[in-house]
C-alpha cells in the first residue's frame, strides 16, 4: 500500500502563489500555512510597539509590520512577523523592493516581534525561535497576551539567551537600551 504525500511547495512557488484572496500565508517546511486573523488586542499591541519604537527615534523606513521573512526550516520557509525593525543596511537593500520580503541573502533584521495568538504558542516559542536564531536575528520578542508576559531573546553565538518579564517589570532590551516600557504597558493592561 502506498501513502500519497502532498508535494512540498518551493520558495519560488510560494512567492508566485495567489489564491485570489487577501489571506496571508507562511511557508513552513514546504507547506502553505494560513495566518489566523489577528485579534484586536494583538493588532493594538503591534501598533503600540510600532509607535513606541518610532518615538524612540527609529526612522519610519526601518519599521515594518507584516514583512515576509525567509528562514531556514527543513527547507526555506517564510514567516510573517507582527513587527520588524530593519538595520540601516537592510533598509537600504529593501528600498526599491517590489515586495516586502527579506530574502536569505539579505542582512537580517535587528528585531522581530511576534504577538502570540491563541493555539499558536508552539509556533512562536519553539519553531520561530530556532528559525530566527539560525537567521542571525539579534533580538526576538515574544509578546504573549494570554500568558501575560514578554520574552526577550538575545542572539548570542548562534543561540538565543532568554529573559521573561511580567506585570510591572521594565523590559530590558539588549539593543534598545533607552527602552522604558513595562509589560503591563505593552499588554495594554
C-alpha positions, -999 to +999 in steps of 0.1 A: +000+000+000+014+034-010+008+065+010+003+096-011+023+126+001+015+161-008+040+179-029+061+204-010+059+240-022+092+257-031+100+292-022+096+303-058+061+286-059+052+304-027+063+338-040+041+333-071+011+318-052-021+337-055-054+322-044-074+353-053-079+363-017-063+388+007-053+360+031-017+360+044+003+328+045+035+315+059+056+288+043+065+261+068+086+232+057+072+235+022+036+237+034+013+267+030+001+277+064-028+303+066-022+331+091-050+333+116-070+366+116-055+390+142-074+396+174-080+432+183-056+430+213-028+416+191-033+443+165-033+470+192-001+456+208+017+456+174+006+491+166+015+504+201+051+489+197+054+504+162+045+539+175+067+534+206+098+525+185+091+555+163+091+577+193+124+562+203+138+578+171+139+548+148+130+562+114+098+551+098+116+534+069+132+510+094+099+499+109+076+475+092+045+454+100+038+421+083+070+420+063+077+385+050+110+369+062+127+340+046+140+315+071+156+281+071+134+253+084+138+219+070+138+238+037+135+275+030+103+289+046+087+323+050+074+338+083+053+370+087+063+387+120+040+412+135+067+439+137+102+441+122+130+467+129+154+469+100+190+478+103+201+508+082+218+484+058+187+462+054+165+493+049+188+504+020+186+469+005+147+469+008+143+505-005+134+495-041+119+461-033+087+453-052+076+430-023+081+434+014+102+402+017+136+398+033+154+371+014+181+348+028+209+367+011+198+400+027+210+412+061+188+400+090+165+425+108+177+439+142+145+429+159+115+407+152+083+408+173+057+381+174+025+386+193+012+352+203-022+342+190-044+315+207-032+280+198+000+293+181+022+291+212+044+263+198+050+282+166+061+314+183+080+298+213+097+269+195+097+268+157+102+305+151+127+307+179+151+283+162+144+297+127+151+333+138+183+322+157+195+304+126+188+335+106+210+356+130+183+380+141+198+399+170+167+402+191+134+384+191+104+394+213+076+371+221+047+391+234+022+368+250-012+384+260-026+351+272+005+342+293+008+379+304+045+381+297+071+394+272+101+372+265+132+388+251+156+366+232+191+379+225+212+362+198+245+351+214+268+328+194+241+313+173+215+307+200+191+328+220+196+337+256+161+342+272+147+367+297+110+367+306+092+398+320+058+401+336+035+426+353+052+459+361+086+446+351+105+471+329+115+453+297+153+452+293+163+451+257+200+445+248+198+466+216+174+493+227+189+504+260+167+536+262+135+514+264+114+524+294+084+501+288+067+478+313+050+445+303+016+460+315+020+489+291+028+466+262-001+443+270-024+473+274-032+461+309 
